[in-house]
Amino acid sequence: MHQIAYFGDLCRNRDRLRKQLASLFQIEFRPLQSSLDTQLGHYSVFDFDLNDTTHLLKLKDKLKSRPKDAKVIFVTEKASRLQETRALALGATDVIHRPVDARALISKIWSEARSLADEDPKFAETSGPGVLAAADTLRGIFSSACSGAPPDSNAIQSAGDAVVGQVEAQGLSAWIDTVRAHHSQTYQHCLLVTGLAVAFGQQLGASRADRQRLSFAGMLHDIGKARIPLAILEKAGRLDDAEMAVMRKHPQYGLDALGTVSGLPSEMLDMVVHHHELLDGSGYPHGLMGNEISDLVRIMTISDIFGALIERRSYKPPLSGEAAYQILTDMGSKLDADLVRAFRFAAKLGQ
């Protein structure tokens, strides 16, 4: 679970904040002095009298050594522009006003995810109804993960219908060509996986209702990435080992985001947390094997791996469909052999 270090002595209603943040963060309240003596984590909040200059110079020096891409949020009085200016001069990445509201704090901490949804007008003009509906729904899904609110299941189902319709009408190749133009690696991947899952369902002879279910799963599967720091999520180059360790937490973050949502099918929760599991037990986060992995998860895993291989990245060209499919077959017992054979149609895609 993410941790917030809350430094200072002015916070009121600490029990209320702990309770409101319980499903998302572990918050630890500490005296201001301790921030000068310990290494800062990724999320720090400072709540003290900014008119008292006793510790300001030492604190400014301390904040210079904070971790890369760390969030440092200062609490100020709403009417005090001087306090805001002073907080930003000290090294604050953002400010929030008293009394501290949990949702406002979460919004400040995960504000980066909003930039993923920004779209080039040209992308919107040429995307088609299914891509636009899916991209708009992803915006809502990621926003809900950042705020702790449940995703809008009706909106996801409606978008799923639009995705199925566009893939039926225009084909998967056109879908891939379109979504590769999205500026965000994360959105591009989610849209690719959604289209691939729907087309895979069509190839398997699935009903329209089941293809809508696959579309729902595709849009939802990476919801946990909304809680990954943007510097890792959208990194232009390959992730190092430490960054990969953080990225591998996204299935659990997704389950955390959805675990208290009522009315969401259990198979969707299973798919969110287990779409990186492999049949031989070498996957994550739980090392499931064989029959422990459901058919929906197996379909999403194949779609997810193939989508990642044919993505357009700044540091590598996309693989051809044939090369990506060969990697799937080379994975052998890690994937469902019958489903991989059925996925052969995708080899001609993504050229």
Residue pairs with C-beta under 8 A, 6 or more apart in sequence:
1 24
1 25
1 26
1 256
2 24
2 25
2 26
2 42
2 43
2 227
3 25
3 26
3 27
3 28
3 41
3 42
3 43
4 21
4 25
4 26
4 27
4 28
4 43
4 44
4 45
4 105
4 109
5 28
5 30
5 35
5 40
5 41
5 43
5 44
5 45
6 17
6 27
6 28
6 29
6 30
6 44
6 45
6 47
7 30
7 31
7 32
7 34
7 35
7 44
7 45
7 46
7 47
7 48
8 31
8 32
8 45
8 46
8 47
8 48
8 75
9 31
9 32
9 47
9 48
10 47
10 48
10 49
10 75
10 98
11 17
11 29
11 47
11 75
11 100
12 99
13 99
14 29
16 102
17 27
17 100
17 102
17 105
18 27
20 102
20 103
21 27
21 102
21 105
21 106
23 148
23 256
23 259
23 260
24 106
24 148
24 256
25 43
25 106
32 46
32 48
32 55
32 59
33 55
35 44
35 46
35 59
35 62
36 55
36 58
36 59
36 62
40 62
40 63
40 65
40 66
40 67
40 70
40 72
41 67
41 70
42 67
42 69
42 70
42 71
42 229
43 70
43 71
43 73
43 109
44 66
44 70
44 71
44 72
44 73
45 73
45 74
45 75
45 96
45 100
45 105
46 59
46 72
46 73
46 74
46 75
46 87
46 92
47 74
47 75
47 98
47 100
48 55
50 56
50 74
50 76
50 80
50 83
50 86
50 87
51 83
56 86
56 90
59 90
59 91
60 89
60 90
60 91
63 72
63 90
63 91
64 91
66 72
66 91
68 231
69 229
69 230
69 231
70 93
71 93
71 94
71 108
71 109
72 91
72 92
72 93
72 94
73 92
73 93
73 94
73 95
73 96
73 105
73 108
73 109
74 83
74 87
74 90
74 92
74 94
74 95
74 96
75 95
75 96
75 97
75 98
75 100
76 83
76 84
76 87
76 95
76 96
76 97
76 98
77 83
77 97
77 98
78 97
78 98
83 95
84 95
87 95
88 95
94 108
94 111
96 104
96 105
96 108
97 104
103 147
103 148
106 146
106 147
106 148
107 146
107 147
110 146
110 226
110 227
112 229
112 230
113 142
113 143
113 145
113 146
113 226
113 230
114 143
115 230
116 142
116 184
116 186
116 187
116 230
116 233
116 234
117 135
117 138
117 139
117 142
117 184
117 187
118 183
119 135
119 182
119 183
120 181
120 183
123 181
123 182
123 183
124 132
126 178
126 181
127 135
127 178
127 179
128 166
128 170
128 178
129 162
129 165
129 166
130 159
130 162
130 163
130 164
130 165
130 166
130 167
130 175
131 163
131 166
131 175
131 178
131 179
131 191
132 162
133 158
133 159
133 162
133 163
134 159
134 162
134 163
134 190
134 191
134 194
134 215
134 219
135 182
135 187
135 191
136 159
137 152
137 155
137 156
137 159
137 219
138 187
138 190
138 191
138 219
140 151
140 152
140 155
141 151
141 156
141 219
141 220
141 223
141 226
142 223
142 225
142 226
143 149
143 226
144 150
144 151
144 152
144 223
144 257
145 151
145 223
145 224
145 226
145 227
145 253
145 254
145 257
146 226
146 227
148 257
150 258
150 260
150 261
150 262
150 264
151 220
151 223
151 258
151 261
153 263
153 264
156 216
156 219
156 220
157 212
157 216
159 215
159 219
160 212
160 213
160 215
160 216
160 219
161 212
161 215
163 194
163 195
163 198
163 215
163 218
164 198
164 208
164 211
164 212
164 215
166 175
167 175
167 195
167 198
167 199
167 202
168 202
172 195
172 196
172 199
172 346
172 349
173 349
173 350
175 191
175 195
175 199
176 192
176 195
176 310
176 349
176 350
179 188
179 191
179 192
179 195
180 188
180 192
180 311
180 312
180 318
182 188
182 191
184 234
185 233
185 234
185 311
185 313
186 222
186 225
186 233
186 234
188 311
188 312
189 222
189 307
189 308
189 311
190 218
190 219
190 221
190 222
192 307
192 310
192 311
193 218
193 221
193 222
193 300
193 303
193 304
193 307
194 215
194 218
194 219
195 218
196 218
196 303
196 306
196 307
196 346
197 214
197 215
197 217
197 218
197 299
197 300
197 303
198 211
198 214
198 215
198 218
199 345
199 346
200 214
200 299
200 302
200 303
200 342
200 343
200 346
201 210
201 211
201 214
201 299
202 211
203 342
203 343
203 345
204 342
206 214
213 296
214 296
214 299
214 300
216 268
217 268
217 271
217 296
217 300
218 300
218 303
220 254
220 258
220 268
220 271
220 272
221 254
221 271
221 272
221 275
221 300
221 304
222 250
222 254
223 253
223 254
223 257
223 258
223 272
224 249
224 250
224 251
224 252
224 253
224 254
224 255
224 256
224 257
224 272
225 233
225 250
225 253
225 254
226 253
226 257
227 250
227 253
227 256
227 257
228 246
228 247
228 249
228 250
228 253
229 246
232 239
232 243
232 246
232 247
233 247
235 243
236 314
236 315
237 314
237 315
238 315
239 247
248 276
248 284
248 285
249 285
251 272
251 273
251 274
251 275
251 276
251 284
251 285
252 273
252 285
254 272
254 273
255 269
255 272
255 273
258 264
258 268
258 269
258 272
259 269
267 294
267 296
270 294
270 296
270 297
271 294
271 296
271 297
271 300
273 285
273 286
274 283
274 286
274 288
274 293
274 294
274 297
275 297
275 300
275 301
275 304
276 283
276 284
276 285
276 301
276 304
277 283
277 284
277 286
277 287
277 288
277 292
277 293
277 297
277 301
278 301
278 331
278 334
278 335
279 289
279 290
279 293
279 298
279 333
279 334
279 335
279 336
280 289
280 333
280 334
281 287
281 288
281 289
282 334
283 301
283 334
293 301
298 335
298 336
298 339
299 339
301 335
302 328
302 335
302 336
302 339
302 340
302 343
305 327
305 328
305 331
305 335
306 324
306 325
306 328
306 343
306 346
309 318
309 319
309 323
309 324
309 327
310 318
310 319
310 320
310 321
310 324
310 349
310 350
311 318
312 318
318 350
319 327
319 350
320 350
320 351
321 346
321 347
321 348
321 349
321 350
321 351
322 347
322 348
324 346
324 347
324 350
325 343
325 344
325 346
325 347
328 335
328 340
328 343
329 340
331 340
